[in-house]
Amino acid sequence: MHRIDWPTRVPAHPPTAPGEVLRHFTVAVFVVDAGRVLLHYHRKLGRWLPPGGHIEDNELPDEAALREVLEETGVCINLVGPRGLPIAVPEQLVVPAGIQVESIYPGHQHIDLVYFAVAEPGASVEIATHLAEMDRVGWYSPSEWATLGVDDEIQAWARRALDGV
């Protein structure tokens, strides 16, 4: 498996006129296992985050969530949460635990679909070694978050994921 970096997947950001905002749909996935949450240090943004990233063209949000966690951690997951209706047609997607707008830099925002997840039954929760080293990917317990410098927003989502899964 190889990691595809964000700039290679997302088209160049077109210049925006003053006051305009370019928005992309993204996913953030709080994966829970044994009282811990899967987090990594995002070097570009300089903060601790759950796995996640841009939803690609023609990709469903659920697919993006599974793909991003696998690419960034090597862990196969199942999303946790209700679906709109208990029917097969039309296909029902997992309802996100939350939706928020993140200002990434002036003129660029992410519409972030926040999901909760667990490891796929029978799958390993071992993190791919090269990813663990490169991005400090790891399973972190609540007692470690403040020491790492995990911000209040991410800690709040992580607590909610631990309580809700």
C-alpha positions in Angstrom: 0.0 0.0 0.0 1.2 3.5 -0.7 0.1 6.8 0.6 -1.3 9.4 -1.8 -0.7 12.9 -0.6 -3.4 15.5 -0.6 -2.0 17.8 -3.2 -1.9 15.1 -5.8 -5.5 14.2 -5.5 -7.1 17.6 -5.2 -7.0 19.9 -8.2 -5.1 23.2 -7.9 -7.1 25.7 -6.0 -8.3 28.3 -8.5 -7.8 31.9 -7.4 -10.8 33.4 -5.7 -11.9 36.9 -5.9 -11.7 38.9 -2.6 -14.4 37.7 -0.3 -15.0 34.4 -2.2 -14.5 31.1 -0.5 -13.5 27.8 -2.1 -15.1 24.9 -0.3 -14.4 21.1 -0.5 -16.3 18.2 1.0 -14.1 16.2 3.4 -14.4 13.4 5.9 -13.0 13.0 9.4 -13.2 9.6 11.1 -12.8 9.0 14.8 -11.9 5.3 15.1 -12.4 3.7 18.5 -10.7 0.6 20.0 -10.3 -0.4 23.6 -10.9 3.0 25.1 -8.5 4.7 22.6 -8.9 6.8 19.5 -6.9 6.7 16.3 -5.1 10.0 15.7 -2.2 11.3 13.7 -0.2 14.5 13.7 -0.9 16.5 10.5 2.4 18.2 9.8 1.0 20.7 7.2 -1.7 21.9 9.6 0.5 21.5 12.7 -2.2 19.7 14.7 -3.5 16.3 15.9 -6.4 15.0 13.8 -8.4 11.9 13.1 -7.8 10.2 9.8 -9.6 11.9 7.0 -9.4 13.9 3.8 -11.1 15.1 0.7 -14.0 13.2 -0.9 -12.9 12.5 -4.5 -15.0 13.0 -7.6 -17.6 10.3 -8.0 -16.8 8.9 -4.5 -19.5 8.4 -1.8 -18.7 9.9 1.6 -18.8 6.4 3.2 -16.2 5.2 0.7 -14.0 8.2 1.3 -14.0 7.6 5.0 -13.0 3.9 4.6 -10.3 4.8 2.0 -8.8 7.7 4.0 -8.5 5.6 7.2 -6.9 2.7 5.3 -4.5 5.1 3.5 -3.5 7.0 6.6 -3.3 4.2 9.1 -3.5 0.7 7.4 -6.5 -0.1 9.5 -9.7 -1.5 7.9 -12.8 -0.1 9.5 -16.6 -0.1 9.7 -18.5 3.1 10.1 -20.8 3.3 13.1 -24.1 5.1 13.0 -27.7 5.0 11.7 -28.8 5.0 8.1 -31.6 7.2 7.0 -34.1 4.4 6.4 -34.1 0.6 6.9 -34.3 0.0 3.2 -31.9 -1.2 0.4 -33.2 0.9 -2.4 -32.2 3.7 -2.7 -28.9 2.9 -1.0 -28.7 4.4 2.5 -25.5 5.9 3.6 -24.3 6.2 7.2 -25.5 9.4 8.8 -22.5 11.4 10.0 -22.2 12.1 13.7 -21.7 15.8 12.7 -21.1 18.2 9.9 -19.0 21.3 10.4 -17.2 24.0 8.4 -13.4 24.3 8.9 -11.5 27.3 7.8 -8.3 25.9 6.4 -6.7 29.2 5.3 -8.2 32.5 4.0 -10.6 31.7 1.2 -10.6 27.9 1.7 -12.9 25.9 3.8 -13.7 22.2 4.3 -17.3 21.0 4.8 -16.3 18.2 7.1 -18.5 15.1 7.5 -17.5 13.6 10.9 -17.9 9.9 11.4 -17.3 7.3 14.1 -15.9 3.9 13.4 -14.5 0.7 14.8 -12.0 -1.8 13.3 -13.6 -4.3 10.9 -14.4 -7.5 12.7 -11.4 -9.8 12.6 -9.2 -7.1 11.2 -6.0 -6.1 12.9 -5.8 -2.7 14.7 -2.0 -2.7 14.1 -0.9 0.6 12.4 1.3 0.3 9.3 4.8 0.8 10.7 5.9 3.4 8.1 2.7 5.5 8.8 3.2 5.2 12.6 6.7 6.6 12.2 6.0 9.2 9.5 2.8 10.8 10.9 2.9 9.7 14.5 -0.3 7.6 13.8 -1.4 5.9 17.0 -4.1 4.8 19.3 -4.3 7.4 22.0 -6.2 7.3 25.3 -7.9 10.4 26.8 -5.2 10.7 29.4 -2.6 11.2 26.6 -4.5 13.9 24.5 -3.6 17.0 26.5 0.0 15.9 26.8 0.2 15.5 23.0 -1.4 18.9 22.5 -4.6 17.7 21.0 -6.9 20.7 20.7 -10.2 21.1 22.5 -12.3 20.5 19.4 -10.6 17.2 18.5 -10.7 16.1 22.2 -14.5 16.8 22.3 -15.2 14.7 19.2 -12.9 11.9 20.4 -14.8 11.8 23.8 -18.1 11.8 22.0 -16.8 8.9 19.8 -15.7 6.9 22.8 -19.1 7.5 24.5 -21.1 6.7 21.3 -19.4 3.6 20.0 
